Amino acid sequence: MNNKKVTIIGAGLAGSEAALQLAKRGIQVDLYEMRPNKTTGAHTTDKYAEFVCSNSLGSYDPTNASGLLKKEMQILGGELINIAFESSVPAGSALAIDREVFSQKITDKINTNEFINVIREEITEIPDTENIIIASGPLTSTPLTDSIKNFTESEHLHFFDAIAPIIEKDSIDFDKAFYASRYNKGEASYINCPMTKDEYAKFYDYLINAPKIELKKFEQDAKFFESCLPVEVIASRGVDTLRYGPMKPVGLIDIRNENENYAVVQLRQDNSAKTLYNIVGFQTNLKWSAQKELIKLIPGLENANIMRYGVMHRNTFINSPNILNATLQSRKRTDLFFAGQITGTEGYTESIASGLLAGINMGRFINEEEPLTLPTETMLGALINYITDPEHKKFQPINSNWAIVKEMDIPRNIRKNKKEKNLILSNRAIETLGIFKEKSNI
């Protein structure tokens, strides 16, 4: 057991992962979480690692960028990714979780860990004590945000994130809705609400004219994150943008009549009891009354019982390329690490992965070992390299994707086959990480 202690700010996905990584290395952790004493406006419970938006972590297929990242986390000994699989609900080839079961499992695991001391207090400034991991998330409180701003001597960047409505399954009309997964991949686990051309036109007309919640003055300069746009913003880009986005009908055939519909709204299971379903891709900032009227226009949801309305909130992240090394240490103070969405890694899987690396590297730092810089052949290494590369002058949050991975000489005929190309890159990443792990004694 190491006598040194680590302070982690935030018991979200990244903070919880980092705490468990340090604990299994015998390092004492003080884990600070301000909820429930102070709320964020997006969280609804006092549990750790709460999912506040979608309940999906994306694909688990390693030929998908997000799927490869999950595989890499398992190779590196990730804790939360295994709990996610234990808490999964059917979602085709995606890893979706019962968010309540997931958070409860992590809360119980942390609360019973002898090396983790949870303190339910708000941290309002960066502590002067040694060995700090800031994993306060995109909803970092204003006082701590100001302290980070002063420390980094830079302005914060902001973007908006939105949450989709959740519907009670028993209120869905299955005379109109049907179960299917796109292209019949995996179990038929999505509920699909089909639309005709006329129904879509009526829906679209209401959506683009529906009243929205007005942004406060200080929020008006913030940007939307492209992979999590509110449905009304997507619709504003053209009448067919939804039909080529979250409402695309391709691969969704209603076997009752063999129809390929004009547009389809999908709902994904949100809890293990199969009583709640969230509307896929329907993040929104519409007023609640407008959301209710819009959902009524979706065939099968005319009498839907809305258990949670969509909301939008401002997220904060640091300008990591100017602040962090690829070890997730701050350049200004080597015993201060950042992890999670505050670093500009966007997405649940990415947040957990950065917490994993921060926990591993803080452990190595305390034990006077060299913190790890992961190979850019790997998805996690490429992701962290991207967010910490000082060449990125106009930095914006990013998900895992193949474009950031180190290039590889692949024959042109194979490069044209996306699936085959990604398989080659994925196999290289897994092999590279295995060798790296053995050499680094992780």
C-alpha positions, -999 to 999 in steps of 0.1 A, spaced: 0 0 0 13 35 -9 10 61 18 2 89 -6 -34 99 -12 -52 111 -44 -80 136 -44 -105 130 -72 -131 157 -80 -163 143 -94 -178 108 -91 -191 106 -127 -179 81 -152 -143 93 -154 -139 99 -117 -154 66 -107 -132 47 -131 -101 66 -120 -109 59 -83 -114 22 -89 -81 20 -108 -62 36 -80 -79 15 -53 -70 -18 -70 -34 -5 -69 -36 0 -31 -37 38 -33 -60 57 -10 -85 80 -27 -107 109 -14 -135 110 -39 -155 143 -38 -190 145 -52 -212 175 -47 -245 158 -54 -270 157 -39 -261 187 -18 -257 207 -50 -275 196 -82 -264 201 -119 -297 205 -136 -292 173 -156 -286 146 -130 -316 131 -113 -301 109 -86 -273 110 -60 -256 79 -74 -221 78 -90 -215 74 -128 -250 85 -137 -260 85 -173 -279 118 -180 -285 116 -218 -287 84 -239 -283 50 -222 -262 38 -251 -224 35 -252 -224 28 -289 -213 -3 -308 -194 -31 -292 -182 -44 -326 -143 -39 -327 -145 -29 -363 -164 2 -351 -143 29 -336 -163 30 -304 -163 -8 -303 -125 -9 -305 -122 16 -277 -143 -7 -255 -121 -37 -264 -90 -16 -255 -105 -7 -221 -110 -43 -213 -74 -51 -223 -62 -23 -199 -83 -37 -170 -112 -12 -172 -137 -15 -144 -168 4 -156 -168 -12 -191 -173 -47 -175 -201 -33 -153 -217 -18 -184 -218 -53 -200 -232 -67 -168 -260 -40 -168 -268 -42 -205 -302 -43 -221 -310 -54 -257 -299 -28 -283 -289 -47 -314 -251 -44 -319 -249 -15 -295 -241 -16 -258 -270 0 -240 -274 -2 -203 -301 0 -176 -288 33 -163 -302 27 -127 -287 -8 -124 -254 5 -138 -251 34 -114 -262 14 -84 -236 -13 -91 -208 13 -93 -221 32 -62 -221 -1 -42 -186 -10 -55 -171 23 -45 -189 27 -12 -176 -8 -1 -141 -2 -12 -116 2 17 -93 24 -3 -120 49 -14 -134 76 10 -164 94 -6 -169 130 6 -202 146 -3 -190 182 -7 -186 207 -34 -150 216 -43 -149 253 -53 -113 256 -62 -83 234 -72 -69 220 -39 -34 229 -29 -28 193 -18 -7 169 -39 -21 145 -65 -53 158 -79 -75 144 -107 -102 168 -119 -130 148 -134 -158 172 -126 -174 168 -160 -190 191 -185 -214 204 -158 -186 216 -135 -199 242 -110 -192 279 -116 -168 284 -87 -146 254 -97 -148 265 -134 -135 299 -124 -107 283 -104 -97 261 -134 -99 292 -157 -75 311 -134 -51 281 -132 -50 275 -170 -49 313 -178 -73 307 -206 -110 311 -215 -132 281 -214 -150 268 -245 -186 257 -243 -210 236 -263 -246 226 -257 -257 190 -251 -293 178 -251 -313 150 -236 -340 130 -254 -375 122 -239 -383 89 -223 -416 71 -230 -435 45 -209 -437 14 -231 -473 5 -220 -485 37 -236 -472 28 -271 -497 17 -297 -483 -16 -311 -510 -17 -338 -488 9 -354 -453 4 -339 -432 -27 -345 -400 -43 -331 -369 -45 -354 -332 -38 -355 -317 -22 -385 -309 -48 -412 -320 -74 -386 -287 -71 -367 -289 -88 -333 -321 -91 -315 -352 -71 -327 -348 -48 -297 -359 -14 -310 -394 -2 -311 -401 15 -345 -428 40 -353 -432 43 -391 -444 74 -410 -459 80 -444 -449 109 -465 -479 129 -453 -474 121 -417 -437 131 -419 -446 164 -436 -471 173 -408 -445 163 -382 -418 183 -398 -439 214 -402 -448 214 -365 -412 207 -355 -396 236 -373 -422 260 -360 -424 247 -324 -415 271 -296 -381 265 -280 -367 274 -246 -348 306 -249 -311 307 -241 -298 329 -214 -276 358 -226 -244 342 -214 -252 310 -233 -258 325 -267 -222 323 -279 -219 285 -271 -220 260 -299 -238 227 -305 -218 195 -306 -223 180 -341 -229 144 -330 -256 154 -304 -276 180 -322 -311 188 -310 -337 174 -334 -350 208 -342 -315 220 -353 -312 190 -376 -346 197 -391 -336 234 -397 -310 222 -422 -335 209 -447 -367 189 -450 -350 156 -456 -321 159 -430 -341 139 -404 -349 112 -430 -311 108 -437 -303 110 -399 -322 97 -368 -354 90 -388 -338 71 -417 -360 41 -427 -333 21 -445 -330 -14 -432 -362 -12 -411 -388 -34 -427 -421 -40 -409 -425 -78 -414 -463 -75 -408 -467 -59 -442 -431 -58 -457 -434 -20 -460 -403 1 -463 -416 33 -448 -409 70 -456 -394 77 -422 -391 58 -389 -388 70 -353 -369 45 -332 -371 39 -294 -344 21 -275 -349 2 -242 -339 23 -212 -342 -1 -183 -339 -38 -177 -376 -40 -168 -384 -30 -203 -409 -4 -191 -391 27 -203 -378 36 -238 -360 67 -250 -365 82 -284 -333 77 -304 -317 109 -317 -345 131 -304 -324 154 -281 -343 186 -280 -346 221 -265 -383 225 -273 -406 237 -246 -422 208 -228 -457 216 -241 -443 216 -276 -425 183 -270 -458 167 -259 -476 179 -291 -447 168 -313 -446 133 -299 -484 130 -304 -477 134 -341 -456 102 -342 -477 72 -352 -479 49 -322 -471 76 -297 -504 95 -299 -512 87 -263 -476 83 -251 -469 88 -214 -438 109 -213 -417 100 -182 -390 125 -188 -390 155 -212 -359 165 -232 -337 192 -219 -306 211 -230 -277 222 -209 -244 240 -215 -212 219 -212 -178 231 -203 -144 218 -214 -109 230 -212 -86 239 -242 -67 206 -237 -42 211 -265 -28 241 -246 -31 226 -212 -25 188 -211 2 163 -220 -8 130 -236 -5 114 -202 -34 137 -191 -11 156 -167 -13 193 -168 19 209 -183 19 235 -156 16 211 -126 26 174 -131 6 161 -101 -26 175 -115 -45 153 -140 -77 160 -159 -101 133 -171 -136 129 -186 -156 152 -208 -140 183 -193 -109 174 -214 -129 175 -247 -135 137 -251 -171 135 -261 -192 104 -253 -197 80 -224 -172 54 -236 -146 81 -242 -152 96 -208 -147 63 -190 -116 56 -211 -99 88 -202 -107 81 -165 -91 47 -169 -59 63 -183 -58 91 -157 -62 65 -129 -34 43 -143 -11 72 -149 -17 88 -115 -8 54 -99 24 53 -119 32 89 -110 28 82 -73 50 51 -76 76 71 -94 71 53 -127 69 70 -160 32 78 -169 21 62 -201 17 78 -235 -3 52 -255 5 43 -291 -15 62 -317 -22 29 -335 -47 24 -307 -80 42 -305 -75 55 -269 -39 66 -278 -51 84 -309 -80 100 -290 -58 113 -262 -32 124 -287 -58 144 -306 -71 163 -276 -36 171 -264 -20 180 -297 -9 217 -295 -13 220 -333 -51 220 -328 -58 258 -327 -96 255 -330 -102 227 -306 -137 212 -303 -149 180 -285 -144 148 -303 -156 111 -302 -135 81 -311 -132 77 -349 -110 61 -374 -97 94 -389 -75 101 -358 -58 67 -357 -22 65 -371 -23 57 -408 -14 23 -421 -3 12 -456 -33 -8 -468 -37 -20 -504 -61 2 -523 -85 -26 -531 -89 -34 -494 -91 3 -484 -123 6 -505 -139 -20 -483 -147 -1 -451 -154 -32 -430 -123 -50 -441 -101 -19 -437 -114 -13 -402 -108 -49 -392 -72 -46 -402 -68 -14 -382 -86 -29 -352 -64 -60 -352 -33 -39 -354 -46 -18 -324 -53 -48 -303 -20 -64 -310 -1 -32 -304 -18 -25 -271 -12 -61 -259 26 -57 -266 26 -22 -250 8 -35 -219 33 -63 -214 63 -40 -219 49 -13 -196 39 -37 -169 4 -23 -166 
